[in-house]
Amino acid sequence: MTGSETKGIKTVLHPVSDLEAAKAVYTALLGVEPQHDAPYYVGYEAAGQHIGLVPGATVKEPARDVGFGRLVATVTDPDGNVLGLLQDP
């Protein structure tokens, strides 16, 4: 590639239906406190990645194990977009 090359995704926003509950889970999983903590947004910096939680998703397909401890789920954001989530063990 010439010019600017993609270095990977640096920010991931996750719509969540319960911001306080999600904050507790992500704080435990990431092992760091949020850098931004407001009623409309909770943001984390972890290993060069910014992870933001935003209120307003509904579960479309609950988390399920697809093999070897890998979990997948889908949520629908307030605009009707379906987002897929993946968690490796």
C-alpha positions in Angstrom: 0.0 0.0 0.0 1.1 3.5 -0.6 0.2 6.5 1.4 -1.4 5.9 4.8 -1.8 2.3 5.8 -4.4 0.9 8.0 -3.1 0.1 11.4 -6.2 -1.6 12.6 -9.3 -0.5 14.4 -8.4 1.8 17.3 -11.9 2.6 18.6 -14.7 0.2 19.1 -18.1 1.4 20.3 -20.5 -1.1 21.8 -24.2 -0.2 22.3 -25.4 -1.7 25.5 -28.9 -1.9 27.0 -27.7 -1.3 30.7 -24.7 1.1 30.8 -24.1 0.5 34.6 -24.1 -3.3 34.3 -21.9 -3.2 31.2 -19.5 -0.9 32.9 -19.1 -3.4 35.8 -18.5 -6.3 33.3 -16.0 -4.4 31.1 -14.1 -3.0 34.1 -13.7 -6.6 35.4 -12.8 -8.0 32.0 -10.3 -5.3 31.0 -8.8 -4.9 34.4 -8.8 -1.1 34.2 -11.2 1.7 35.4 -12.9 3.7 32.7 -11.1 6.9 31.6 -14.5 8.5 30.6 -17.5 7.8 32.8 -20.7 9.7 32.0 -24.4 8.7 31.8 -24.2 8.8 28.0 -20.7 7.2 27.5 -18.1 5.0 29.3 -14.7 4.7 27.6 -11.7 2.5 28.3 -8.1 2.5 27.1 -6.6 -0.9 27.1 -3.6 -2.2 25.2 -3.7 0.7 22.6 -7.4 0.1 22.0 -10.2 2.5 22.9 -13.4 0.7 23.9 -16.5 2.8 24.3 -19.9 1.8 25.8 -23.0 3.7 24.7 -26.5 3.1 26.0 -29.2 1.8 23.7 -28.8 -1.8 22.4 -31.2 -4.7 22.6 -30.0 -8.3 22.5 -30.9 -9.9 19.2 -29.1 -13.2 19.7 -27.8 -13.9 23.2 -24.2 -15.0 23.7 -23.5 -18.6 22.9 -20.5 -20.8 22.8 -19.5 -21.7 19.2 -16.7 -24.0 20.2 -13.6 -23.9 22.4 -15.0 -21.2 24.7 -15.5 -18.6 21.9 -18.7 -16.7 22.5 -20.7 -14.8 19.8 -23.8 -12.7 20.2 -25.6 -10.0 18.2 -27.3 -6.8 19.4 -29.4 -4.2 17.6 -28.6 -0.5 18.1 -31.2 2.2 18.3 -31.1 2.7 14.6 -31.8 -0.9 13.8 -28.2 -1.9 12.9 -27.2 -5.4 13.9 -23.8 -5.6 15.5 -21.9 -8.9 15.9 -19.8 -9.4 19.0 -17.1 -12.0 19.5 -15.2 -13.0 22.7 -12.3 -15.3 22.7 -11.6 -17.3 25.9 
